[in-house]
Amino acid sequence: MNASDPLNPAAAVVRPGDKRYPALSRGFNQRWIAEPEYVRLVRSPEEARAALGRAVREEPADPRRTRITVRSGGHCYEDFVCGDDVRVILDVSPMCAISYDAELAAHRVEAGATNWHVYSHLYPLYGVALPGGSCYSVGLGGHITGGGFGLLSRRDGLTVDYLYAVEVAVVREDGEAELVVATRDDDGDLGDLFWAHTGGGGGNFGVITRFWFRDLPEPPERVLLTGLAWEWDDFAREDFADLVTAFGEYFRDRQDPATAAGGLFAMLKLTHVSNGQIGLLAQVELDDDGAGEEAMAEFLAAVDGRIRPESGPMFAPMGEHAALAPAASAALPRVMPWLTATQALNASGENRCGKYKSAYLRRPFDRDQIDAMWAYLGNEEFTSYENKEALIQIDSYGSAINRPPFDTAVRQRDSIMKMQYQVYWTRHDPDEPAHIAWLRETYRATFAATGGVPVVGDRTDGCYVSYPDADLSDPEWNASAQSWATLYYKDAYERLRRVKRRWDPLNVFRHHQSVEP
Ligand SMILES: Cc1cc2nc3c(=O)[nH]c(=O)nc-3n(C[C@H](O)[C@H](O)[C@H](O)COP(=O)(O)OP(=O)(O)OC[C@H]3O[C@@H](n4cnc5c(N)ncnc54)[C@H](O)[C@@H]3O)c2cc1C
């Protein structure tokens, strides 16, 4: 029996020297490459429990490597899974079964399933969908736990708004591992454990093996998808100000999920000037009464129609999204079945290095924020910087997200936009420090009035835990009075800490920004 024989239990353990080791010891983000003693591929909840118990009992061979981490899709933005100090990676990606559980009256999804696996199984089999992210290959283990959102979220809410139960392998005080199922109906410690998985973030409490979702929404049969772009050269400062103001005001005023406009989702891709274009993607449900078409037309009139530069097709990829079919007609709204549109947007991008930051916005941009974005994107600051893959993405937000059906650990429930600062480069690029510096400076300048970060306050509402940013723990980059924990969790943090003390008393699950016991 050789090591890759599926009947050989050793096949599930990948150690240095195994040809699979280099691929399995790194993240999707090529910045994060670990040197664990082994990566264990976990194939069932019981195997997760046993593998966790065994890993906890083992003595580290190298005192510098002590962490046990969990991986689902491997898309973590920071080194929480693949850091230098990692001893064991428990990889649940082989667990991706999807079924209906009649006893719990809920769809059961194993934690290693990716977004695309979920979309392409839940919809064809059951006609329902999770309102999750546009990225194909993001795994549920991290995605759900952070509150996962996507193009259906203004219509249907966050993924966690449908979570009914979660199964987790946890480590007791005596070091033994056990499997626990916590549901929304539980009280006390179990109820707390469930709640902590509705926004508390991955890698904090145990190894999640299965999720159950109740009353999942039916996605639209068809959608209208628009992708367009403007030439950067056509923009003067005031045109840029008009664009971001129009986008913000449109979503400030469209917050009713019962309307077509309230379900319209858009992403404004404010790329660096070296990209050549600024892009816009938008999707709305196409219904029989024409409301979807009207909403898209009104949106385009309110944003594209309000600015001087003229739009056309998008030619270049922007961040995670490829250019949508660069034909002249691509700028026009196109009708597609929902699943086809979801596939068209797929949004994983290639495996490369990246650094990210985020912000929740309660209001449209103020003048200082606009001027800072213009200066850094347009090369008035950082004048020699060039990178087609440096951008600020502004996602529409709110509407159904701001009407949660029950109490969750996601506290940002009255924002109208969510920002994602992104910069990409290839591994071994000697300009890596410049890429990271550009992102840091751009972000600090945008939120200069509040210590360089989007504090929980009147205009902004902190940061998205699923877009983690280690700089939030560094006083050089976070000069506000609010800690990283407040920025992610607001008032939920103290309860999350109680859950941590109860369910991970040995602090087995830890990383740079894990919930502190
Ligand atoms: C290209 C790209 C596009 C994205 N698009 C979106 C989007 O549209 N919407 C959105 O909301 N987010 C988006 N994200 C962010 C994404 O939701 C997070 O990065 C998420 O944490 C990834 O989950 P993962 O399982 O793939 O990652 P992993 O790296 O496997 O895990 C991320 C974190 O969760 C923990 N974790 C993973 N699995 C488990 C488990 N089974 N039990 C316990 N802890 C676990 C890990 O330990 C780690 O701390 C995107 C990310 C990328 C890279």
The ligand as an SDF file (V2000), in Angstrom:
LIG
                    3D

 53 58  0  0  0  0  0  0  0  0999 V2000
  -10.4880   35.8500   -3.5620 C   0  0  0  0  0  0  0  0  0  0  0  0
  -11.3020   36.0970   -2.3100 C   0  0  0  0  0  0  0  0  0  0  0  0
  -12.5970   36.5800   -2.4300 C   0  0  0  0  0  0  0  0  0  0  0  0
  -13.3850   36.7780   -1.2850 C   0  0  0  0  0  0  0  0  0  0  0  0
  -14.6690   37.2280   -1.4340 N   0  0  0  0  0  0  0  0  0  0  0  0
  -15.4620   37.3600   -0.3530 C   0  0  0  0  0  0  0  0  0  0  0  0
  -16.8160   37.7640   -0.4820 C   0  0  0  0  0  0  0  0  0  0  0  0
  -17.3050   38.0030   -1.5880 O   0  0  0  0  0  0  0  0  0  0  0  0
  -17.5560   37.8840    0.6490 N   0  0  0  0  0  0  0  0  0  0  0  0
  -17.0490   37.6210    1.8890 C   0  0  0  0  0  0  0  0  0  0  0  0
  -17.7890   37.7130    2.8770 O   0  0  0  0  0  0  0  0  0  0  0  0
  -15.7560   37.2510    2.0460 N   0  0  0  0  0  0  0  0  0  0  0  0
  -14.9550   37.1140    0.9610 C   0  0  0  0  0  0  0  0  0  0  0  0
  -13.6570   36.7410    1.1190 N   0  0  0  0  0  0  0  0  0  0  0  0
  -13.1280   36.5630    2.4770 C   0  0  0  0  0  0  0  0  0  0  0  0
  -13.4060   35.1500    2.9750 C   0  0  0  0  0  0  0  0  0  0  0  0
  -14.7490   35.0710    3.4260 O   0  0  0  0  0  0  0  0  0  0  0  0
  -12.4550   34.8310    4.1480 C   0  0  0  0  0  0  0  0  0  0  0  0
  -11.1240   34.9220    3.6860 O   0  0  0  0  0  0  0  0  0  0  0  0
  -12.7320   33.4810    4.7640 C   0  0  0  0  0  0  0  0  0  0  0  0
  -12.2330   33.4440    6.0770 O   0  0  0  0  0  0  0  0  0  0  0  0
  -12.0920   32.3690    3.9610 C   0  0  0  0  0  0  0  0  0  0  0  0
  -12.4450   31.1250    4.4580 O   0  0  0  0  0  0  0  0  0  0  0  0
  -11.6090   29.8400    4.0510 P   0  0  0  0  0  0  0  0  0  0  0  0
  -12.1900   28.7100    4.7640 O   0  0  0  0  0  0  0  0  0  0  0  0
  -11.4770   29.7950    2.5630 O   0  0  0  0  0  0  0  0  0  0  0  0
  -10.1540   30.2280    4.5680 O   0  0  0  0  0  0  0  0  0  0  0  0
   -9.1530   29.4910    5.5750 P   0  0  0  0  0  0  0  0  0  0  0  0
   -7.8320   30.1630    5.3100 O   0  0  0  0  0  0  0  0  0  0  0  0
   -9.2170   28.0380    5.4480 O   0  0  0  0  0  0  0  0  0  0  0  0
   -9.7020   29.9320    6.9790 O   0  0  0  0  0  0  0  0  0  0  0  0
   -9.8930   31.2750    7.3690 C   0  0  0  0  0  0  0  0  0  0  0  0
  -10.0200   31.3430    8.8900 C   0  0  0  0  0  0  0  0  0  0  0  0
  -11.0910   30.5010    9.3170 O   0  0  0  0  0  0  0  0  0  0  0  0
  -10.5930   29.4150   10.0910 C   0  0  0  0  0  0  0  0  0  0  0  0
  -11.2540   28.1850    9.6870 N   0  0  0  0  0  0  0  0  0  0  0  0
  -11.3550   27.6530    8.4400 C   0  0  0  0  0  0  0  0  0  0  0  0
  -12.0160   26.5010    8.4870 N   0  0  0  0  0  0  0  0  0  0  0  0
  -12.3440   26.2800    9.7750 C   0  0  0  0  0  0  0  0  0  0  0  0
  -13.0350   25.2510   10.4390 C   0  0  0  0  0  0  0  0  0  0  0  0
  -13.5200   24.2030    9.7810 N   0  0  0  0  0  0  0  0  0  0  0  0
  -13.1770   25.3310   11.7830 N   0  0  0  0  0  0  0  0  0  0  0  0
  -12.6840   26.3980   12.4570 C   0  0  0  0  0  0  0  0  0  0  0  0
  -12.0270   27.4120   11.8720 N   0  0  0  0  0  0  0  0  0  0  0  0
  -11.8560   27.3510   10.5420 C   0  0  0  0  0  0  0  0  0  0  0  0
   -9.0980   29.3590    9.8300 C   0  0  0  0  0  0  0  0  0  0  0  0
   -8.4180   28.7620   10.9090 O   0  0  0  0  0  0  0  0  0  0  0  0
   -8.7750   30.8160    9.6080 C   0  0  0  0  0  0  0  0  0  0  0  0
   -8.6310   31.4880   10.8330 O   0  0  0  0  0  0  0  0  0  0  0  0
  -12.8400   36.5330   -0.0040 C   0  0  0  0  0  0  0  0  0  0  0  0
  -11.5250   36.0630    0.1060 C   0  0  0  0  0  0  0  0  0  0  0  0
  -10.7630   35.8490   -1.0290 C   0  0  0  0  0  0  0  0  0  0  0  0
   -9.3460   35.3560   -0.8950 C   0  0  0  0  0  0  0  0  0  0  0  0
  1  2  1  0
  2  3  1  0
  2 52  2  0
  3  4  2  0
  4  5  1  0
  4 50  1  0
  5  6  2  0
  6  7  1  0
  6 13  1  0
  7  8  2  0
  7  9  1  0
  9 10  1  0
 10 11  2  0
 10 12  1  0
 12 13  2  0
 13 14  1  0
 14 15  1  0
 14 50  1  0
 15 16  1  0
 16 17  1  0
 16 18  1  0
 18 19  1  0
 18 20  1  0
 20 21  1  0
 20 22  1  0
 22 23  1  0
 23 24  1  0
 24 25  2  0
 24 26  1  0
 24 27  1  0
 27 28  1  0
 28 29  2  0
 28 30  1  0
 28 31  1  0
 31 32  1  0
 32 33  1  0
 33 34  1  0
 33 48  1  0
 34 35  1  0
 35 36  1  0
 35 46  1  0
 36 37  1  0
 36 45  1  0
 37 38  2  0
 38 39  1  0
 39 40  1  0
 39 45  2  0
 40 41  1  0
 40 42  2  0
 42 43  1  0
 43 44  2  0
 44 45  1  0
 46 47  1  0
 46 48  1  0
 48 49  1  0
 50 51  2  0
 51 52  1  0
 52 53  1  0
M  END
$$$$
